[in-house]
Amino acid sequence: MENNAKAENTKAVRYKIRIRGTLGGTLVEAFPDLERQVKAGETVLIGALPDQAALFGVLAQIEALGLELLDVRRIAS
């Protein structure tokens, strides 16, 4: 049972990250592993991240670029 829990914890998790404003091509390049959608003055980044450290890396990048984070949600695969 412990092996199943470890395997489950190492699976990539899909996230939906909402950012205020429309990210242009240069800013989008900062998030190469995520798909971009623009909706009503917001940019939505969607994609799978391998672990929590990768998620924190994306969030740190958003902060470093001076972007306003609106929402982060874990979504079903």
Rosetta constraint file for C-alpha pairs under 8 A:
AtomPair CA 1 CA 5 HARMONIC 6.49 0.50
AtomPair CA 2 CA 6 HARMONIC 6.31 0.50
AtomPair CA 3 CA 7 HARMONIC 6.13 0.50
AtomPair CA 4 CA 8 HARMONIC 6.04 0.50
AtomPair CA 5 CA 9 HARMONIC 6.19 0.50
AtomPair CA 6 CA 10 HARMONIC 6.43 0.50
AtomPair CA 7 CA 11 HARMONIC 6.70 0.50
AtomPair CA 10 CA 50 HARMONIC 7.06 0.50
AtomPair CA 10 CA 51 HARMONIC 6.77 0.50
AtomPair CA 11 CA 50 HARMONIC 6.44 0.50
AtomPair CA 11 CA 51 HARMONIC 7.53 0.50
AtomPair CA 12 CA 48 HARMONIC 5.63 0.50
AtomPair CA 12 CA 49 HARMONIC 5.20 0.50
AtomPair CA 12 CA 50 HARMONIC 4.03 0.50
AtomPair CA 12 CA 51 HARMONIC 6.15 0.50
AtomPair CA 13 CA 48 HARMONIC 5.09 0.50
AtomPair CA 13 CA 49 HARMONIC 5.48 0.50
AtomPair CA 13 CA 50 HARMONIC 6.41 0.50
AtomPair CA 13 CA 51 HARMONIC 7.11 0.50
AtomPair CA 13 CA 74 HARMONIC 7.16 0.50
AtomPair CA 13 CA 75 HARMONIC 7.71 0.50
AtomPair CA 13 CA 77 HARMONIC 7.17 0.50
AtomPair CA 14 CA 46 HARMONIC 7.11 0.50
AtomPair CA 14 CA 47 HARMONIC 5.18 0.50
AtomPair CA 14 CA 48 HARMONIC 3.96 0.50
AtomPair CA 14 CA 49 HARMONIC 6.25 0.50
AtomPair CA 14 CA 74 HARMONIC 5.95 0.50
AtomPair CA 14 CA 75 HARMONIC 5.47 0.50
AtomPair CA 14 CA 76 HARMONIC 6.65 0.50
AtomPair CA 14 CA 77 HARMONIC 6.00 0.50
AtomPair CA 15 CA 45 HARMONIC 7.90 0.50
AtomPair CA 15 CA 46 HARMONIC 5.65 0.50
AtomPair CA 15 CA 47 HARMONIC 5.64 0.50
AtomPair CA 15 CA 48 HARMONIC 6.20 0.50
AtomPair CA 15 CA 49 HARMONIC 7.41 0.50
AtomPair CA 15 CA 72 HARMONIC 6.93 0.50
AtomPair CA 15 CA 73 HARMONIC 5.55 0.50
AtomPair CA 15 CA 74 HARMONIC 4.51 0.50
AtomPair CA 15 CA 75 HARMONIC 5.47 0.50
AtomPair CA 16 CA 44 HARMONIC 6.61 0.50
AtomPair CA 16 CA 45 HARMONIC 5.77 0.50
AtomPair CA 16 CA 46 HARMONIC 4.59 0.50
AtomPair CA 16 CA 47 HARMONIC 6.94 0.50
AtomPair CA 16 CA 71 HARMONIC 7.92 0.50
AtomPair CA 16 CA 72 HARMONIC 5.82 0.50
AtomPair CA 16 CA 73 HARMONIC 5.18 0.50
AtomPair CA 16 CA 74 HARMONIC 6.39 0.50
AtomPair CA 16 CA 75 HARMONIC 6.69 0.50
AtomPair CA 17 CA 44 HARMONIC 5.56 0.50
AtomPair CA 17 CA 45 HARMONIC 5.05 0.50
AtomPair CA 17 CA 46 HARMONIC 6.38 0.50
AtomPair CA 17 CA 69 HARMONIC 7.71 0.50
AtomPair CA 17 CA 70 HARMONIC 7.66 0.50
AtomPair CA 17 CA 71 HARMONIC 5.74 0.50
AtomPair CA 17 CA 72 HARMONIC 4.52 0.50
AtomPair CA 17 CA 73 HARMONIC 6.45 0.50
AtomPair CA 18 CA 42 HARMONIC 6.70 0.50
AtomPair CA 18 CA 43 HARMONIC 5.88 0.50
AtomPair CA 18 CA 44 HARMONIC 4.54 0.50
AtomPair CA 18 CA 45 HARMONIC 6.46 0.50
AtomPair CA 18 CA 69 HARMONIC 6.27 0.50
AtomPair CA 18 CA 70 HARMONIC 5.26 0.50
AtomPair CA 18 CA 71 HARMONIC 5.02 0.50
AtomPair CA 18 CA 72 HARMONIC 6.44 0.50
AtomPair CA 19 CA 42 HARMONIC 5.66 0.50
AtomPair CA 19 CA 43 HARMONIC 5.20 0.50
AtomPair CA 19 CA 44 HARMONIC 6.28 0.50
AtomPair CA 19 CA 45 HARMONIC 7.99 0.50
AtomPair CA 19 CA 67 HARMONIC 6.84 0.50
AtomPair CA 19 CA 68 HARMONIC 5.66 0.50
AtomPair CA 19 CA 69 HARMONIC 4.69 0.50
AtomPair CA 19 CA 70 HARMONIC 5.32 0.50
AtomPair CA 19 CA 71 HARMONIC 7.23 0.50
AtomPair CA 20 CA 41 HARMONIC 6.63 0.50
AtomPair CA 20 CA 42 HARMONIC 4.66 0.50
AtomPair CA 20 CA 43 HARMONIC 6.40 0.50
AtomPair CA 20 CA 67 HARMONIC 7.16 0.50
AtomPair CA 20 CA 68 HARMONIC 5.46 0.50
AtomPair CA 20 CA 69 HARMONIC 6.54 0.50
AtomPair CA 20 CA 70 HARMONIC 6.43 0.50
AtomPair CA 21 CA 41 HARMONIC 4.98 0.50
AtomPair CA 21 CA 42 HARMONIC 4.59 0.50
AtomPair CA 21 CA 43 HARMONIC 6.08 0.50
AtomPair CA 22 CA 38 HARMONIC 6.47 0.50
AtomPair CA 22 CA 41 HARMONIC 5.95 0.50
AtomPair CA 22 CA 42 HARMONIC 5.63 0.50
AtomPair CA 22 CA 43 HARMONIC 5.31 0.50
AtomPair CA 23 CA 27 HARMONIC 5.70 0.50
AtomPair CA 23 CA 28 HARMONIC 6.00 0.50
AtomPair CA 23 CA 43 HARMONIC 6.35 0.50
AtomPair CA 24 CA 28 HARMONIC 6.14 0.50
AtomPair CA 25 CA 29 HARMONIC 6.27 0.50
AtomPair CA 26 CA 30 HARMONIC 7.24 0.50
AtomPair CA 27 CA 31 HARMONIC 7.69 0.50
AtomPair CA 28 CA 32 HARMONIC 7.07 0.50
AtomPair CA 28 CA 36 HARMONIC 7.49 0.50
AtomPair CA 30 CA 61 HARMONIC 7.62 0.50
AtomPair CA 31 CA 58 HARMONIC 7.37 0.50
AtomPair CA 33 CA 47 HARMONIC 6.82 0.50
AtomPair CA 33 CA 48 HARMONIC 7.81 0.50
AtomPair CA 34 CA 45 HARMONIC 5.69 0.50
AtomPair CA 34 CA 46 HARMONIC 5.35 0.50
AtomPair CA 34 CA 47 HARMONIC 4.75 0.50
AtomPair CA 34 CA 48 HARMONIC 7.43 0.50
AtomPair CA 35 CA 45 HARMONIC 5.48 0.50
AtomPair CA 35 CA 46 HARMONIC 5.12 0.50
AtomPair CA 35 CA 47 HARMONIC 6.10 0.50
AtomPair CA 36 CA 43 HARMONIC 6.70 0.50
AtomPair CA 36 CA 44 HARMONIC 5.72 0.50
AtomPair CA 36 CA 45 HARMONIC 4.78 0.50
AtomPair CA 36 CA 46 HARMONIC 6.54 0.50
AtomPair CA 37 CA 43 HARMONIC 5.74 0.50
AtomPair CA 37 CA 44 HARMONIC 5.04 0.50
AtomPair CA 37 CA 45 HARMONIC 6.50 0.50
AtomPair CA 37 CA 46 HARMONIC 7.99 0.50
AtomPair CA 38 CA 42 HARMONIC 5.73 0.50
AtomPair CA 38 CA 43 HARMONIC 4.53 0.50
AtomPair CA 38 CA 44 HARMONIC 6.12 0.50
AtomPair CA 39 CA 43 HARMONIC 6.29 0.50
AtomPair CA 39 CA 44 HARMONIC 7.40 0.50
AtomPair CA 49 CA 54 HARMONIC 6.00 0.50
AtomPair CA 49 CA 55 HARMONIC 6.40 0.50
AtomPair CA 50 CA 54 HARMONIC 6.45 0.50
AtomPair CA 51 CA 55 HARMONIC 6.69 0.50
AtomPair CA 52 CA 56 HARMONIC 6.24 0.50
AtomPair CA 53 CA 57 HARMONIC 6.14 0.50
AtomPair CA 54 CA 58 HARMONIC 6.34 0.50
AtomPair CA 55 CA 59 HARMONIC 6.27 0.50
AtomPair CA 56 CA 60 HARMONIC 6.00 0.50
AtomPair CA 57 CA 61 HARMONIC 6.17 0.50
AtomPair CA 58 CA 62 HARMONIC 6.28 0.50
AtomPair CA 59 CA 63 HARMONIC 6.34 0.50
AtomPair CA 60 CA 64 HARMONIC 6.04 0.50
AtomPair CA 61 CA 65 HARMONIC 6.15 0.50
AtomPair CA 62 CA 66 HARMONIC 6.48 0.50
AtomPair CA 62 CA 67 HARMONIC 5.40 0.50
AtomPair CA 62 CA 68 HARMONIC 7.48 0.50
AtomPair CA 62 CA 69 HARMONIC 7.19 0.50
AtomPair CA 63 CA 67 HARMONIC 5.85 0.50
AtomPair CA 63 CA 68 HARMONIC 7.44 0.50
AtomPair CA 63 CA 69 HARMONIC 7.90 0.50
